[in-house]
Amino acid sequence: MSFNFPLVVTPAGAQPQDPATILAQLLAYVAGVEPGYTANLPGSLIEDISSTDVGAIVLIDRARVELINSLTPAGANAFLLNELGQIYGIVLGQPTNTSVNVVFTGTVGFVISPGFQVSDGTHVYQLVDGGIILSGGSSNPLTAVAVQSGGFAVPAHSVQTIVTSVPGGVTLAVDNPVAGTPATTSETEQSYRGRVLQAGLAASQGMPTYIKTLIQNVVGVVPRLVGVQVVTGTGIRVIVGGGDVLDVANAIFRSVFDPSHLLGAASAGTTVNASIDNFPDSYTITFVEPAAQVVTLDLTWNTNLANFTQGLAVNQAAVQALANYINNLPVGAPINTLELNNAFEVSVSSIIDVANITKMVWVVTINSIVITPTNEIYPIDPEGYATIANTDIAIVQG
């Protein structure tokens, strides 16, 4: 006869039940199977058995509660902690084990996944993050960590064996141009608990944010030139300035749900199509290279101070501030007249009190065309970015 004893879970976790509640449930269950069952006669054998059973169920219940409530990185025993780490892909010892930077060469566009393993003939190392064979025929340096604990030397050019299988038709070689870093300590259990807990807390705020995060990690990408535009009912347009084409394509591939929904340029940008090989499939990753929108600024300003003689100092202070504002605008972001005013006023505040500035008139050109603002806004092409040289800023008092 089996007894399906219920589990009580509250916001504070699994909770043990008191013996009286357990006894009541036990007697109700037995009475349901054996009508007329009575166990409330003191000193009877039946009562003795039921009391003994309740004691056993109490122990079982509390053991179950402890096990369930230990399924957290903060409370798990060493074995369960390791199991939780495996779920999140967190390897014990990764921050402290011997590590080495390796470079792969081979088929352009081939994706090398995280966890890919290489060897020096004695020790095995696995990649912390993945990579891709770039258009030049080699990957960026990728960090690989020994799966064995302990400190040992990794001479330059000693890691040259591929352990993870490579599909037919793909050529791949590996080397470590510089010596590795031997482990000096072992990772503590507390450190591992913290990393497993952090992995479980990681959360995405949405695919566009995730796409931007991975792309901005690519070497050479300019953060302000990264944009993700969602076109309702059509797809996603990813705008990227800088970085190796295949490195960027791999970051996009790792972050989008469906590569077929990637859109090319619709206005000033340039469509880029990059082919990557993630065996057994190949994918074309489409993104947009933003176009430079060359800006010039002409400012005519004045003051109510009749004998003001520091016009040259005002010019020198304001030019760099205005250039910084323009050259830090994100891709597609417009130029705001109020921000121009603020940049000018802040930059010259040590020279002239803002209260004494009586006039600021701007003339803004984009790609040699004078732009008329709408509600104080000078629009930039959605696939473009504003850029200006200090010499293209003219400031005149008048």
Residue pairs with C-beta under 8 A, 6 or more apart in sequence:
1 33
3 26
3 29
3 57
5 22
5 25
5 57
5 60
5 61
6 25
7 14
7 64
7 68
8 14
8 15
8 17
9 15
9 68
13 65
13 68
13 69
14 64
14 65
14 68
14 69
15 65
16 58
16 61
16 62
16 65
17 61
19 54
19 55
19 58
22 54
22 57
22 58
22 61
23 50
23 51
23 54
26 50
26 53
26 54
26 57
27 37
27 39
27 50
30 37
30 39
30 50
31 37
37 46
38 46
39 46
39 47
39 49
39 50
40 47
41 47
69 75
70 76
70 77
70 80
71 80
71 84
72 197
73 81
73 84
73 193
73 194
73 196
73 197
73 200
74 193
74 197
76 83
76 84
76 193
78 189
81 189
81 192
81 193
81 196
82 92
84 196
84 200
85 91
85 92
85 192
85 195
85 196
85 199
88 196
88 199
88 200
89 114
89 115
89 199
90 192
90 195
90 196
90 199
91 126
91 145
91 147
92 187
92 192
93 145
93 149
93 183
93 186
93 187
94 128
94 145
94 187
94 195
95 187
95 191
95 195
96 183
96 184
96 185
96 186
96 187
97 145
97 146
97 147
97 148
97 149
97 150
97 183
97 187
98 123
98 125
98 145
98 146
98 150
98 151
98 152
98 154
98 180
98 181
98 182
98 183
99 125
99 143
99 144
99 145
99 146
99 180
99 181
100 125
100 143
100 144
100 146
100 154
100 159
100 176
100 179
100 180
100 181
101 141
101 142
101 143
101 144
101 176
101 177
101 178
101 180
102 118
102 125
102 127
102 141
102 142
102 144
102 159
102 174
102 175
102 176
103 138
103 139
103 140
103 141
103 142
103 174
103 175
103 176
103 177
104 112
104 131
104 133
104 138
104 139
104 142
104 172
104 173
104 174
105 133
105 137
105 138
105 139
105 172
105 173
105 174
105 175
106 133
106 137
106 170
106 171
106 172
106 173
107 133
107 169
107 170
107 171
107 172
107 277
108 133
108 134
108 135
108 137
108 246
109 132
109 133
109 246
109 249
109 274
109 275
109 276
109 277
109 282
110 132
110 133
110 170
110 172
110 276
110 277
110 279
111 130
111 131
111 132
111 250
111 253
111 276
111 277
111 278
112 127
112 130
112 131
112 132
112 133
112 139
112 142
112 172
113 127
113 130
114 127
114 128
114 129
114 130
115 126
115 127
115 164
116 126
116 127
116 130
116 164
117 124
117 125
117 126
117 127
117 147
117 163
117 164
118 124
118 125
118 126
118 127
118 144
118 159
118 161
118 162
118 163
118 164
118 174
119 125
119 159
119 161
119 163
120 154
120 158
120 159
120 160
120 161
121 158
121 161
123 146
123 147
123 148
123 152
123 154
124 146
124 147
124 148
124 163
125 144
125 145
125 146
125 147
125 159
126 144
126 145
126 147
127 142
127 143
127 144
128 142
128 143
128 144
128 145
129 142
129 143
130 142
130 250
130 254
131 139
131 140
131 142
131 247
131 250
132 139
132 246
132 247
132 249
132 250
132 276
133 139
133 172
133 246
134 140
134 244
134 246
134 247
135 244
135 245
135 246
136 244
140 219
140 247
141 177
144 159
146 152
146 183
149 183
149 186
150 183
151 182
151 183
151 184
152 182
152 183
153 179
153 180
153 182
154 176
154 179
154 180
154 181
154 182
155 179
156 176
156 177
156 178
156 179
157 175
157 176
157 177
158 176
159 174
159 175
159 176
159 180
160 173
160 174
160 175
160 176
161 174
162 172
162 173
162 174
166 172
167 279
167 280
170 277
170 279
204 210
207 236
207 255
207 256
207 257
208 228
208 230
208 236
210 255
211 228
211 236
211 238
211 251
211 252
211 255
211 256
212 226
212 228
213 255
214 251
214 252
214 254
214 255
215 221
215 226
215 238
215 240
215 243
215 248
215 251
215 252
215 255
216 223
216 226
217 251
218 243
218 244
218 247
218 248
218 251
219 243
219 244
219 247
220 242
220 243
220 244
220 247
221 240
221 241
221 242
221 243
221 248
222 241
222 242
224 328
224 329
224 330
224 331
224 385
225 239
225 240
225 241
225 242
225 290
225 330
225 331
225 385
226 239
226 240
226 241
226 331
227 238
227 239
227 290
227 330
227 331
227 332
228 236
228 237
228 238
228 239
229 236
229 237
229 239
229 332
229 382
230 236
231 237
231 263
234 261
234 263
235 261
235 262
235 263
236 256
236 261
236 262
236 263
237 262
237 263
237 264
237 265
237 266
237 287
237 288
237 383
238 252
238 256
238 262
238 286
238 287
238 288
239 269
239 287
239 288
239 289
239 290
239 331
239 332
239 383
240 248
240 252
240 287
240 288
240 289
240 290
241 289
241 290
241 331
241 385
245 272
245 274
246 274
246 276
248 274
248 287
249 274
249 276
249 285
249 287
250 276
250 285
252 259
252 262
252 285
252 287
253 259
253 276
253 278
253 283
253 285
256 262
259 283
259 284
259 285
259 286
262 285
262 286
262 287
263 286
263 288
264 271
264 273
264 286
264 288
265 271
265 288
265 383
266 382
266 383
267 381
267 382
267 383
267 384
268 290
268 291
268 293
268 381
268 383
268 384
269 288
269 289
269 290
269 291
269 381
269 383
269 384
270 288
270 289
270 291
271 286
271 288
271 289
272 286
272 287
272 288
272 289
273 284
273 285
273 286
274 284
274 285
274 286
274 287
275 282
275 283
275 284
275 285
276 282
276 283
276 285
288 383
290 331
290 332
290 383
290 384
290 385
291 381
291 383
291 384
291 385
292 384
292 385
292 387
293 366
293 367
293 380
293 381
293 384
293 385
293 386
293 387
294 366
294 367
294 368
294 387
294 388
294 392
295 326
295 335
295 364
295 365
295 366
295 386
295 387
295 388
295 392
296 364
296 365
296 388
296 392
296 393
296 394
297 322
297 326
297 340
297 362
297 363
297 364
297 388
297 392
297 393
297 394
298 362
298 363
298 364
298 394
298 396
299 318
299 322
299 340
299 344
299 360
299 361
299 362
299 363
299 393
299 394
299 395
299 396
300 359
300 360
300 361
300 396
300 397
300 398
301 314
301 344
301 357
301 359
301 360
301 361
301 395
301 396
301 397
301 398
302 357
302 358
302 359
302 397
302 398
303 352
303 356
303 357
303 358
303 397
304 356
304 358
305 352
305 356
308 352
308 356
308 397
310 351
310 352
311 397
313 351
314 348
314 351
314 352
314 395
314 397
315 395
317 347
317 348
317 350
317 351
318 343
318 344
318 347
318 348
318 393
318 395
319 390
319 393
319 395
320 347
320 390
321 343
321 344
321 346
321 347
322 340
322 343
322 344
322 347
322 388
322 393
323 388
323 389
323 390
323 393
324 343
325 339
325 340
325 343
326 335
326 386
326 387
326 388
327 386
327 387
327 388
329 335
329 380
329 385
329 386
330 385
331 383
331 384
331 385
332 380
332 381
332 382
332 383
332 384
332 385
333 380
333 386
334 377
334 378
334 379
334 380
335 364
335 377
335 378
335 380
335 386
336 376
336 377
336 378
337 362
337 373
337 376
337 377
337 378
338 376
340 360
340 362
341 360
344 360
345 354
345 357
348 357
363 370
364 370
364 371
364 373
364 378
365 371
366 378
366 380
366 386
371 378
371 379
380 386
